[in-house]
Amino acid sequence: MMLCACGADSAMKKGDKFYALGEYYDAAAQYKKAYAQTPAKQRRLRGQRALKMADCYRRINQTQRALAAYNNAVRYKQADSLTHLYLGQLMMKNGDYKSAQKSFEQAIDSLEQSLHREEKDTRREVLKGQVRLAREGVAAARQAQEWKRLGSKYTVRREDLFNSRRAEYSPALNGDAFDQIYFTSTRNQAQGDELSGITGTKNGDIFYAQKDEKGKWGKPQTIDSELNSDFDEGACCFSADGKTMYLTQCRTDPSYPRYATIVKSQRSDASWGKPVEVTVARDTLSTFAHPAVSPDDQWLYFVSDMPGGLGGYDIWRIPLSANGLGAVENIGAPVNTPGDELFPTFRPNGDLYFSSNGHPGLGGLDIFIAKPTTAPSQREGSIIDSGAVDGKSGEEKAKQSPFLLGGAGGGLYVLEHPGYPLNSQGDDFGMTFEGLHNRGFFSSNRGDARGWDHIYSFEKSEVMVTVKGWVYERDGYELPAGQVYMVGNDGTNQKLSVKGDGSFTQEIQTGVDYVFLGTCKGFLNHKEELRVDTATVSHEYVLQFPLANISAPVLIDNIFYDFDKATLRPESQTALDELVKLLNENPNVTIELSAHTDYRGSAQYNERLSQRRAESVVNYLIEHGIAADRLTPKGYGKEKPKTVRRKLTEKFPYLKENDVLTEDFIKALKDPEQQEACNQLNRRTEFIVLRTTYGLFDDKGNLKALPTPKTDEEPADDEPTDDLF
């Protein structure tokens, strides 16, 4: 007996040391050893050790073992004020909703008794939060089966291509075509040889998979760079351009508790660099994890247990700017609760998705959606299960979503629970979206007895109207530095950034008139107008924004003249009307309109012919409202043969960038068809920008007042000042 007592005490000391470091797997093993060596007659001691063992199992998601240990603590009458609350939460994860309700009711009684006896204000606030969690648990246990029965429009499928015999979680899509998926895994291929004292598995690494040309996902791969280490990396996200990765890292210190930190890695070419720490607060005793960048790249959201929150882990945010990080702020209620709010992420339309065990759910962590709203009927912070919301009865709303929550916190939100099967009785978290579509991937430990997480796909069918556009140089490549301004007659006023391929995709509303203005430094603007009709099925409008270079000649394609004459042919009208539109969209620009011929014929004849042709185009522009003093016609004849740009070499592989199509160059080509193609390239009509300040100054050289936009908001310094409508 003495040997057993010494062995149990030694195991408890080791367990307490592991627990203080946050190594709950190793601590649970020691507490289990101590419990087994404690004589059955020492009921009080066995109950205390069972309680510590239960806490560790709960933290590492070993639900069945945690339930057994908590029940032993209750059996030995060593339950504390939180035991029944945790039992209720674990029973919810086990799908035992009736037993969970009883445990939550017992927790309310126990916690309220503690609240009445407590005199310290700080402790009273903690107890009030725990009572609220227990009450929310009762509500959830009563309604969980009905929420499951109602279901939802989501379809969910386990994606075993990405999964292993260990844990995978927090997938994140990246790439212009969302053809790359990154996720955390503790599989055997993760770096390092030691097993984590927290989970009993290897430390997590970031892995990725790529789609092939046919759109089929390849097998997960390790990342051959300094992104991963022997430490624990996980829960990553990306900036809007996909070139910056924010992720969670947890370093090992054998004599110091582990606190997760946020780090970031920059992508250079095809490789991710070594992560550097992002200091969001000078607090070395709190966790900072689960980063998420807002769709406009203006905010970094994250999770922390730092002081000043509502309890447990809260979601916080900090502004991002070129000058660094700003001040940290808690996003408050209704998102945050006395429980844990974790794994924030954004759908590109601005909806915030997060996971919580503080709001009523189906068990474990449930996914919730925080949608900004200004509807006065949704301002009460309570479950809406009767009455009218958005013109629909509570019963009708319940069929769309099991419940809605409302309240204010950093702006007005309505919280929505997306229902079953996106949520389950297990932990559901870590959403990522395929663009604006309501489909993508998430992680869940549903159905895994060991509590390990795996990756699932989801999709919800819904009618969505979107616009997809490309910003690119006329006769050139995409312009990833471009921006598009979107203004609608419903009050919409947004600045849209483009991806690396020059594209953007934006959700739009039916029955709205939109104007889109494509811009890029060093290029002329281009405007497109769009009227969005009512849609009963999803539809995508496609817009093109070919921007004219200010510093290089711009080809006016499809301008045709009668043979050997300067007369414009009727089929030229479309291209000429586009040029009229371009000049109207850029009223401060003057241009030289030039016509060119091939080398055949005398120089004098070609110059006279090209001059008349340039004047024909200018006359057309003047007849259609363009001021004559903005236009300079110039016929160059064969004096300026075309210089080949890189884009042209894709169509004519026998040409190289910067080739000049002189007479000698063309005659050196052996293929007559190639010679004729080059002659045709030389026969062209172009324009080049001369000035960008036309009409900006009065006769005395003073800057005129620019027109002001009719929108309510003042434009930023880099926004166009002309009224888009």
C-alpha angles and dihedrals in degrees: 000000000000091000090050091049092050091047092049092048091049091050091049091053091050090046092051090051092051091045092053088055092049092248095138098165092057091041092053091053091054094045090050090052091049092047092051091051094048112099115246090236090065091075097161093052093045090051092051092049092046089054093054091046090050092052091055094047090049092053094051094046098248091143101176094049091046091052092050093048094047090049089053090052089052091046091054090046094243098119114135128207092279099045096088092043090055091043090055092050092049092048089053089054088050092052092243096131098165093055090043091057091053092049092049090050090051088048091054091053093047095044094046090053089052089047092054091051096044118098102176112094096215092051091046090056090052091050092048089055091050091050089052090052090052092049091049087050092055090051092049094047091052094051105031096095091050091049089053091049092051092051120175143243092271121112118201131194132179110240104212093175086077097036131089136181088278132051129306123179149152101037116198125193120217139170132074089275094035087245097140126071124193124190142159121255138174092202121140093265091067115112122263131043103236125092118235117255087213100056107009090238133089118289112270124261132189112255129181142199131201134212117235126225090277092055095254119139117241126217118283115271137198117249111245100212140074092279093102126050139176086276126083115281123181153130101050133182137179140233117246092265091049093234099106123060121197115196143163120256128186115194125205123242116171093208104033134064116259118249119181118233135193117244133176135214128200122219115229114186102316099334133088115225129227110287121250124202120261107215105211094164137002093245117122095179099060135074122246113189150134101051121202127181118216115241091253092053089236101112138042111209120197145160125253143159092211118141116278098051131118094252139296112012116345133190113249134175140206128194119251120215141154087260094056135259125339132208121317118242134183111234089219131196142017089032098044122058138171085274129066123295110190146164102030117194137164134233106217091248089069100260112141116223120194141155125242144173091192097074122065110274146145095277139298115014112348126195116244133185122221110202121186112237142163097198107133092209089065100052099099115097098227142093111282108218102144140028127042126310121180089351093305130105121251089250091054090048091050089059089056095044131359091240146341128219126200138190145116129274123140085343134346116299138179112208117214129193107213092210134215135003094023085056123043139173088275131066113296119185149119105074125192126181135215095231116290093337119107092239135090138097140305139170132249139166093210112145095008110121091198092056094241119152126235136185122261132181122226138190134181118194112227138150108259129176115201140169122219120194141176126215112202143146117267106258088002146076136292120294108223089177090061126110133202124211115209120198124177132187088238090070097270112152114167139155112219124200120211128229129242091277091053093253134125134186123202134176113236135188128245120247093030130119112222134191119199121196117195114205140172132168109264094021137089119253124256124203130203128184125208134187111199114211127202112283131203093179131038114277136180123207116208124214131181125210109191105181122204116231113239094208103042136056113270119214117229100211125208098026108147131187132189111266112282090353140094095231113124113232119228093248088066092069096088094055092043092051089052089054090051089052092049093052091048090051090051103041095167094061129099121192143195109229108208134187124198137191135200122261096266116106130027121311093238094051094046091049093052092046094048091047091054090047092051089050090051090057092045091050090053090052092049091049088055096054106273113136113250094226089063092061131070116183115209130177113201099175108195094332095103112040115195121274111219117239123204095255090059092057090068090065095037107036093180088067125078130209112275094018109147113218097225124159091259092049093051095045089051089063110096098204112081090207090056090049092052091047090055092048089052091051089054092052096078147130118226142165133211126197113248101177138005097194102070111144094004096107133052126226091278093054095253120140112255121228110267120229114262123228119253093226120109094239123072110238121246119251092265096047123100113260098208118101105253094209 
